[in-house]
Amino acid sequence: MARNHYSYEKRQKELARLKKKEEKRLRKLAKKNPDAADIEKQESEEKDT
């Protein structure tokens, strides 16, 4: 029987969780201060690419 790559799956799950958390943070920031949210979003997009 083949073994699962648990550490790979765990890392992918963690990355998805962090991405979701960052998106939520940006949404909250956008509600609070629309101008600052645009700047933060641009910085995070530059960091991702």
PDB file of N, H, CA, C and O in Angstrom:
ATOM      1  N   MET A   1       0.838  -1.180   0.000  1.00  0.00           N
ATOM      2  CA  MET A   1       0.000   0.000   0.000  1.00  0.00           C
ATOM      3  C   MET A   1       0.893   1.258   0.000  1.00  0.00           C
ATOM      4  O   MET A   1       1.881   1.337   0.731  1.00  0.00           O
ATOM      5  N   ALA A   2       0.525   2.211  -0.820  1.00  0.00           N
ATOM      6  H   ALA A   2      -0.277   2.147  -1.413  1.00  0.00           H
ATOM      7  CA  ALA A   2       1.311   3.444  -0.935  1.00  0.00           C
ATOM      8  C   ALA A   2       1.118   4.319   0.301  1.00  0.00           C
ATOM      9  O   ALA A   2       0.052   4.346   0.916  1.00  0.00           O
ATOM     10  N   ARG A   3       2.189   5.033   0.638  1.00  0.00           N
ATOM     11  H   ARG A   3       3.055   5.011   0.139  1.00  0.00           H
ATOM     12  CA  ARG A   3       2.136   5.924   1.805  1.00  0.00           C
ATOM     13  C   ARG A   3       1.798   7.346   1.360  1.00  0.00           C
ATOM     14  O   ARG A   3       2.192   7.783   0.279  1.00  0.00           O
ATOM     15  N   ASN A   4       1.082   8.038   2.190  1.00  0.00           N
ATOM     16  H   ASN A   4       0.762   7.683   3.068  1.00  0.00           H
ATOM     17  CA  ASN A   4       0.766   9.438   1.911  1.00  0.00           C
ATOM     18  C   ASN A   4       1.954  10.304   2.299  1.00  0.00           C
ATOM     19  O   ASN A   4       2.725   9.972   3.200  1.00  0.00           O
ATOM     20  N   HIS A   5       2.078  11.403   1.608  1.00  0.00           N
ATOM     21  H   HIS A   5       1.452  11.673   0.877  1.00  0.00           H
ATOM     22  CA  HIS A   5       3.109  12.379   1.944  1.00  0.00           C
ATOM     23  C   HIS A   5       2.483  13.373   2.913  1.00  0.00           C
ATOM     24  O   HIS A   5       2.060  14.462   2.526  1.00  0.00           O
ATOM     25  N   TYR A   6       2.434  12.980   4.160  1.00  0.00           N
ATOM     26  H   TYR A   6       2.778  12.095   4.474  1.00  0.00           H
ATOM     27  CA  TYR A   6       1.748  13.773   5.177  1.00  0.00           C
ATOM     28  C   TYR A   6       2.346  15.163   5.315  1.00  0.00           C
ATOM     29  O   TYR A   6       1.605  16.140   5.423  1.00  0.00           O
ATOM     30  N   SER A   7       3.657  15.274   5.313  1.00  0.00           N
ATOM     31  H   SER A   7       4.259  14.481   5.225  1.00  0.00           H
ATOM     32  CA  SER A   7       4.282  16.589   5.503  1.00  0.00           C
ATOM     33  C   SER A   7       3.943  17.523   4.341  1.00  0.00           C
ATOM     34  O   SER A   7       3.755  18.721   4.548  1.00  0.00           O
ATOM     35  N   TYR A   8       3.865  16.988   3.123  1.00  0.00           N
ATOM     36  H   TYR A   8       4.018  16.014   2.954  1.00  0.00           H
ATOM     37  CA  TYR A   8       3.498  17.812   1.972  1.00  0.00           C
ATOM     38  C   TYR A   8       2.061  18.303   2.116  1.00  0.00           C
ATOM     39  O   TYR A   8       1.778  19.483   1.911  1.00  0.00           O
ATOM     40  N   GLU A   9       1.163  17.399   2.465  1.00  0.00           N
ATOM     41  H   GLU A   9       1.393  16.440   2.631  1.00  0.00           H
ATOM     42  CA  GLU A   9      -0.243  17.764   2.635  1.00  0.00           C
ATOM     43  C   GLU A   9      -0.404  18.781   3.761  1.00  0.00           C
ATOM     44  O   GLU A   9      -1.183  19.728   3.650  1.00  0.00           O
ATOM     45  N   LYS A  10       0.334  18.576   4.833  1.00  0.00           N
ATOM     46  H   LYS A  10       0.967  17.806   4.923  1.00  0.00           H
ATOM     47  CA  LYS A  10       0.269  19.483   5.974  1.00  0.00           C
ATOM     48  C   LYS A  10       0.748  20.876   5.571  1.00  0.00           C
ATOM     49  O   LYS A  10       0.137  21.877   5.944  1.00  0.00           O
ATOM     50  N   ARG A  11       1.830  20.939   4.817  1.00  0.00           N
ATOM     51  H   ARG A  11       2.327  20.126   4.514  1.00  0.00           H
ATOM     52  CA  ARG A  11       2.375  22.228   4.374  1.00  0.00           C
ATOM     53  C   ARG A  11       1.397  22.940   3.449  1.00  0.00           C
ATOM     54  O   ARG A  11       1.212  24.152   3.561  1.00  0.00           O
ATOM     55  N   GLN A  12       0.769  22.201   2.535  1.00  0.00           N
ATOM     56  H   GLN A  12       0.919  21.217   2.444  1.00  0.00           H
ATOM     57  CA  GLN A  12      -0.200  22.804   1.622  1.00  0.00           C
ATOM     58  C   GLN A  12      -1.399  23.352   2.388  1.00  0.00           C
ATOM     59  O   GLN A  12      -1.910  24.426   2.070  1.00  0.00           O
ATOM     60  N   LYS A  13      -1.837  22.618   3.382  1.00  0.00           N
ATOM     61  H   LYS A  13      -1.421  21.746   3.640  1.00  0.00           H
ATOM     62  CA  LYS A  13      -2.953  23.056   4.217  1.00  0.00           C
ATOM     63  C   LYS A  13      -2.576  24.323   4.983  1.00  0.00           C
ATOM     64  O   LYS A  13      -3.378  25.250   5.105  1.00  0.00           O
ATOM     65  N   GLU A  14      -1.347  24.351   5.496  1.00  0.00           N
ATOM     66  H   GLU A  14      -0.696  23.599   5.397  1.00  0.00           H
ATOM     67  CA  GLU A  14      -0.868  25.513   6.229  1.00  0.00           C
ATOM     68  C   GLU A  14      -0.778  26.737   5.313  1.00  0.00           C
ATOM     69  O   GLU A  14      -1.160  27.837   5.713  1.00  0.00           O
ATOM     70  N   LEU A  15      -0.281  26.556   4.101  1.00  0.00           N
ATOM     71  H   LEU A  15       0.029  25.663   3.776  1.00  0.00           H
ATOM     72  CA  LEU A  15      -0.178  27.663   3.158  1.00  0.00           C
ATOM     73  C   LEU A  15      -1.559  28.213   2.797  1.00  0.00           C
ATOM     74  O   LEU A  15      -1.739  29.426   2.687  1.00  0.00           O
ATOM     75  N   ALA A  16      -2.524  27.322   2.614  1.00  0.00           N
ATOM     76  H   ALA A  16      -2.377  26.337   2.703  1.00  0.00           H
ATOM     77  CA  ALA A  16      -3.884  27.753   2.308  1.00  0.00           C
ATOM     78  C   ALA A  16      -4.465  28.538   3.476  1.00  0.00           C
ATOM     79  O   ALA A  16      -5.152  29.540   3.277  1.00  0.00           O
ATOM     80  N   ARG A  17      -4.192  28.085   4.687  1.00  0.00           N
ATOM     81  H   ARG A  17      -3.634  27.271   4.849  1.00  0.00           H
ATOM     82  CA  ARG A  17      -4.689  28.757   5.883  1.00  0.00           C
ATOM     83  C   ARG A  17      -4.081  30.157   5.999  1.00  0.00           C
ATOM     84  O   ARG A  17      -4.786  31.118   6.307  1.00  0.00           O
ATOM     85  N   LEU A  18      -2.779  30.271   5.754  1.00  0.00           N
ATOM     86  H   LEU A  18      -2.206  29.491   5.504  1.00  0.00           H
ATOM     87  CA  LEU A  18      -2.111  31.567   5.830  1.00  0.00           C
ATOM     88  C   LEU A  18      -2.623  32.535   4.758  1.00  0.00           C
ATOM     89  O   LEU A  18      -2.789  33.728   5.012  1.00  0.00           O
ATOM     90  N   LYS A  19      -2.869  32.006   3.564  1.00  0.00           N
ATOM     91  H   LYS A  19      -2.734  31.037   3.357  1.00  0.00           H
ATOM     92  CA  LYS A  19      -3.377  32.838   2.480  1.00  0.00           C
ATOM     93  C   LYS A  19      -4.770  33.365   2.829  1.00  0.00           C
ATOM     94  O   LYS A  19      -5.074  34.539   2.616  1.00  0.00           O
ATOM     95  N   LYS A  20      -5.601  32.487   3.363  1.00  0.00           N
ATOM     96  H   LYS A  20      -5.354  31.533   3.537  1.00  0.00           H
ATOM     97  CA  LYS A  20      -6.947  32.882   3.755  1.00  0.00           C
ATOM     98  C   LYS A  20      -6.904  33.930   4.869  1.00  0.00           C
ATOM     99  O   LYS A  20      -7.681  34.885   4.863  1.00  0.00           O
ATOM    100  N   LYS A  21      -6.001  33.745   5.810  1.00  0.00           N
ATOM    101  H   LYS A  21      -5.370  32.969   5.815  1.00  0.00           H
ATOM    102  CA  LYS A  21      -5.855  34.690   6.916  1.00  0.00           C
ATOM    103  C   LYS A  21      -5.422  36.071   6.410  1.00  0.00           C
ATOM    104  O   LYS A  21      -5.923  37.095   6.873  1.00  0.00           O
ATOM    105  N   GLU A  22      -4.490  36.086   5.459  1.00  0.00           N
ATOM    106  H   GLU A  22      -4.082  35.254   5.083  1.00  0.00           H
ATOM    107  CA  GLU A  22      -4.013  37.344   4.887  1.00  0.00           C
ATOM    108  C   GLU A  22      -5.134  38.049   4.124  1.00  0.00           C
ATOM    109  O   GLU A  22      -5.278  39.268   4.223  1.00  0.00           O
ATOM    110  N   GLU A  23      -5.928  37.295   3.365  1.00  0.00           N
ATOM    111  H   GLU A  23      -5.812  36.305   3.285  1.00  0.00           H
ATOM    112  CA  GLU A  23      -7.044  37.884   2.631  1.00  0.00           C
ATOM    113  C   GLU A  23      -8.066  38.481   3.595  1.00  0.00           C
ATOM    114  O   GLU A  23      -8.611  39.555   3.342  1.00  0.00           O
ATOM    115  N   LYS A  24      -8.319  37.791   4.684  1.00  0.00           N
ATOM    116  H   LYS A  24      -7.876  36.918   4.889  1.00  0.00           H
ATOM    117  CA  LYS A  24      -9.251  38.286   5.691  1.00  0.00           C
ATOM    118  C   LYS A  24      -8.721  39.578   6.317  1.00  0.00           C
ATOM    119  O   LYS A  24      -9.480  40.520   6.545  1.00  0.00           O
ATOM    120  N   ARG A  25      -7.422  39.615   6.591  1.00  0.00           N
ATOM    121  H   ARG A  25      -6.805  38.850   6.406  1.00  0.00           H
ATOM    122  CA  ARG A  25      -6.807  40.815   7.166  1.00  0.00           C
ATOM    123  C   ARG A  25      -6.962  42.004   6.218  1.00  0.00           C
ATOM    124  O   ARG A  25      -7.255  43.118   6.652  1.00  0.00           O
ATOM    125  N   LEU A  26      -6.764  41.758   4.926  1.00  0.00           N
ATOM    126  H   LEU A  26      -6.526  40.853   4.574  1.00  0.00           H
ATOM    127  CA  LEU A  26      -6.893  42.826   3.946  1.00  0.00           C
ATOM    128  C   LEU A  26      -8.339  43.302   3.816  1.00  0.00           C
ATOM    129  O   LEU A  26      -8.588  44.494   3.636  1.00  0.00           O
ATOM    130  N   ARG A  27      -9.292  42.374   3.905  1.00  0.00           N
ATOM    131  H   ARG A  27      -9.091  41.406   4.051  1.00  0.00           H
ATOM    132  CA  ARG A  27     -10.703  42.761   3.849  1.00  0.00           C
ATOM    133  C   ARG A  27     -11.066  43.645   5.037  1.00  0.00           C
ATOM    134  O   ARG A  27     -11.751  44.656   4.884  1.00  0.00           O
ATOM    135  N   LYS A  28     -10.599  43.253   6.223  1.00  0.00           N
ATOM    136  H   LYS A  28     -10.042  42.431   6.347  1.00  0.00           H
ATOM    137  CA  LYS A  28     -10.880  44.050   7.417  1.00  0.00           C
ATOM    138  C   LYS A  28     -10.245  45.431   7.296  1.00  0.00           C
ATOM    139  O   LYS A  28     -10.853  46.434   7.669  1.00  0.00           O
ATOM    140  N   LEU A  29      -9.040  45.478   6.781  1.00  0.00           N
ATOM    141  H   LEU A  29      -8.546  44.663   6.478  1.00  0.00           H
ATOM    142  CA  LEU A  29      -8.344  46.751   6.615  1.00  0.00           C
ATOM    143  C   LEU A  29      -9.069  47.627   5.601  1.00  0.00           C
ATOM    144  O   LEU A  29      -9.140  48.843   5.774  1.00  0.00           O
ATOM    145  N   ALA A  30      -9.605  47.025   4.553  1.00  0.00           N
ATOM    146  H   ALA A  30      -9.547  46.037   4.413  1.00  0.00           H
ATOM    147  CA  ALA A  30     -10.324  47.771   3.527  1.00  0.00           C
ATOM    148  C   ALA A  30     -11.589  48.394   4.099  1.00  0.00           C
ATOM    149  O   ALA A  30     -11.952  49.512   3.735  1.00  0.00           O
ATOM    150  N   LYS A  31     -12.259  47.679   4.990  1.00  0.00           N
ATOM    151  H   LYS A  31     -11.964  46.771   5.286  1.00  0.00           H
ATOM    152  CA  LYS A  31     -13.452  48.232   5.621  1.00  0.00           C
ATOM    153  C   LYS A  31     -13.091  49.414   6.505  1.00  0.00           C
ATOM    154  O   LYS A  31     -13.786  50.430   6.519  1.00  0.00           O
ATOM    155  N   LYS A  32     -12.015  49.273   7.230  1.00  0.00           N
ATOM    156  H   LYS A  32     -11.451  48.447   7.219  1.00  0.00           H
ATOM    157  CA  LYS A  32     -11.611  50.282   8.195  1.00  0.00           C
ATOM    158  C   LYS A  32     -11.070  51.536   7.513  1.00  0.00           C
ATOM    159  O   LYS A  32     -11.428  52.657   7.873  1.00  0.00           O
ATOM    160  N   ASN A  33     -10.200  51.327   6.519  1.00  0.00           N
ATOM    161  H   ASN A  33      -9.909  50.416   6.227  1.00  0.00           H
ATOM    162  CA  ASN A  33      -9.547  52.453   5.854  1.00  0.00           C
ATOM    163  C   ASN A  33      -9.292  52.076   4.393  1.00  0.00           C
ATOM    164  O   ASN A  33      -8.284  51.434   4.096  1.00  0.00           O
ATOM    165  N   PRO A  34     -10.172  52.458   3.487  1.00  0.00           N
ATOM    166  CA  PRO A  34     -10.053  52.032   2.073  1.00  0.00           C
ATOM    167  C   PRO A  34      -8.733  52.411   1.407  1.00  0.00           C
ATOM    168  O   PRO A  34      -8.217  51.638   0.599  1.00  0.00           O
ATOM    169  N   ASP A  35      -8.173  53.578   1.724  1.00  0.00           N
ATOM    170  H   ASP A  35      -8.591  54.205   2.380  1.00  0.00           H
ATOM    171  CA  ASP A  35      -6.933  54.013   1.091  1.00  0.00           C
ATOM    172  C   ASP A  35      -5.754  53.139   1.499  1.00  0.00           C
ATOM    173  O   ASP A  35      -4.940  52.766   0.654  1.00  0.00           O
ATOM    174  N   ALA A  36      -5.654  52.811   2.770  1.00  0.00           N
ATOM    175  H   ALA A  36      -6.315  53.114   3.457  1.00  0.00           H
ATOM    176  CA  ALA A  36      -4.546  52.000   3.268  1.00  0.00           C
ATOM    177  C   ALA A  36      -4.629  50.574   2.745  1.00  0.00           C
ATOM    178  O   ALA A  36      -3.600  49.931   2.537  1.00  0.00           O
ATOM    179  N   ALA A  37      -5.831  50.075   2.531  1.00  0.00           N
ATOM    180  H   ALA A  37      -6.667  50.597   2.700  1.00  0.00           H
ATOM    181  CA  ALA A  37      -6.004  48.701   2.056  1.00  0.00           C
ATOM    182  C   ALA A  37      -5.427  48.523   0.656  1.00  0.00           C
ATOM    183  O   ALA A  37      -4.842  47.484   0.352  1.00  0.00           O
ATOM    184  N   ASP A  38      -5.589  49.527  -0.191  1.00  0.00           N
ATOM    185  H   ASP A  38      -6.064  50.372   0.056  1.00  0.00           H
ATOM    186  CA  ASP A  38      -5.050  49.436  -1.544  1.00  0.00           C
ATOM    187  C   ASP A  38      -3.525  49.333  -1.519  1.00  0.00           C
ATOM    188  O   ASP A  38      -2.940  48.570  -2.288  1.00  0.00           O
ATOM    189  N   ILE A  39      -2.897  50.086  -0.656  1.00  0.00           N
ATOM    190  H   ILE A  39      -3.373  50.706  -0.032  1.00  0.00           H
ATOM    191  CA  ILE A  39      -1.440  50.062  -0.547  1.00  0.00           C
ATOM    192  C   ILE A  39      -0.974  48.699  -0.034  1.00  0.00           C
ATOM    193  O   ILE A  39      -0.027  48.121  -0.568  1.00  0.00           O
ATOM    194  N   GLU A  40      -1.640  48.191   1.000  1.00  0.00           N
ATOM    195  H   GLU A  40      -2.409  48.661   1.434  1.00  0.00           H
ATOM    196  CA  GLU A  40      -1.278  46.885   1.562  1.00  0.00           C
ATOM    197  C   GLU A  40      -1.459  45.781   0.530  1.00  0.00           C
ATOM    198  O   GLU A  40      -0.623  44.883   0.430  1.00  0.00           O
ATOM    199  N   LYS A  41      -2.532  45.839  -0.230  1.00  0.00           N
ATOM    200  H   LYS A  41      -3.211  46.569  -0.148  1.00  0.00           H
ATOM    201  CA  LYS A  41      -2.804  44.808  -1.230  1.00  0.00           C
ATOM    202  C   LYS A  41      -1.728  44.806  -2.312  1.00  0.00           C
ATOM    203  O   LYS A  41      -1.280  43.744  -2.745  1.00  0.00           O
ATOM    204  N   GLN A  42      -1.318  45.981  -2.743  1.00  0.00           N
ATOM    205  H   GLN A  42      -1.682  46.844  -2.391  1.00  0.00           H
ATOM    206  CA  GLN A  42      -0.279  46.079  -3.763  1.00  0.00           C
ATOM    207  C   GLN A  42       1.035  45.499  -3.235  1.00  0.00           C
ATOM    208  O   GLN A  42       1.740  44.797  -3.959  1.00  0.00           O
ATOM    209  N   GLU A  43       1.359  45.790  -1.988  1.00  0.00           N
ATOM    210  H   GLU A  43       0.786  46.360  -1.400  1.00  0.00           H
ATOM    211  CA  GLU A  43       2.596  45.266  -1.402  1.00  0.00           C
ATOM    212  C   GLU A  43       2.559  43.755  -1.315  1.00  0.00           C
ATOM    213  O   GLU A  43       3.560  43.100  -1.606  1.00  0.00           O
ATOM    214  N   SER A  44       1.419  43.179  -0.916  1.00  0.00           N
ATOM    215  H   SER A  44       0.606  43.712  -0.680  1.00  0.00           H
ATOM    216  CA  SER A  44       1.339  41.734  -0.782  1.00  0.00           C
ATOM    217  C   SER A  44       1.390  41.064  -2.153  1.00  0.00           C
ATOM    218  O   SER A  44       1.946  39.974  -2.286  1.00  0.00           O
ATOM    219  N   GLU A  45       0.810  41.708  -3.180  1.00  0.00           N
ATOM    220  H   GLU A  45       0.358  42.593  -3.071  1.00  0.00           H
ATOM    221  CA  GLU A  45       0.866  41.148  -4.526  1.00  0.00           C
ATOM    222  C   GLU A  45       2.290  41.163  -5.061  1.00  0.00           C
ATOM    223  O   GLU A  45       2.709  40.219  -5.730  1.00  0.00           O
ATOM    224  N   GLU A  46       3.033  42.216  -4.777  1.00  0.00           N
ATOM    225  H   GLU A  46       2.693  42.983  -4.233  1.00  0.00           H
ATOM    226  CA  GLU A  46       4.423  42.290  -5.214  1.00  0.00           C
ATOM    227  C   GLU A  46       5.259  41.226  -4.522  1.00  0.00           C
ATOM    228  O   GLU A  46       6.166  40.656  -5.128  1.00  0.00           O
ATOM    229  N   LYS A  47       4.964  40.959  -3.268  1.00  0.00           N
ATOM    230  H   LYS A  47       4.227  41.423  -2.776  1.00  0.00           H
ATOM    231  CA  LYS A  47       5.694  39.959  -2.505  1.00  0.00           C
ATOM    232  C   LYS A  47       5.423  38.564  -3.058  1.00  0.00           C
ATOM    233  O   LYS A  47       6.319  37.720  -3.072  1.00  0.00           O
ATOM    234  N   ASP A  48       4.192  38.311  -3.515  1.00  0.00           N
ATOM    235  H   ASP A  48       3.464  38.997  -3.504  1.00  0.00           H
ATOM    236  CA  ASP A  48       3.823  36.988  -4.043  1.00  0.00           C
ATOM    237  C   ASP A  48       4.482  36.682  -5.381  1.00  0.00           C
ATOM    238  O   ASP A  48       4.777  35.524  -5.674  1.00  0.00           O
ATOM    239  N   THR A  49       4.713  37.699  -6.191  1.00  0.00           N
ATOM    240  H   THR A  49       4.473  38.640  -5.954  1.00  0.00           H
ATOM    241  CA  THR A  49       5.271  37.452  -7.523  1.00  0.00           C
ATOM    242  C   THR A  49       6.759  37.518  -7.538  1.00  0.00           C
ATOM    243  O   THR A  49       7.374  37.332  -8.588  1.00  0.00           O
TER     244      THR A  49
END
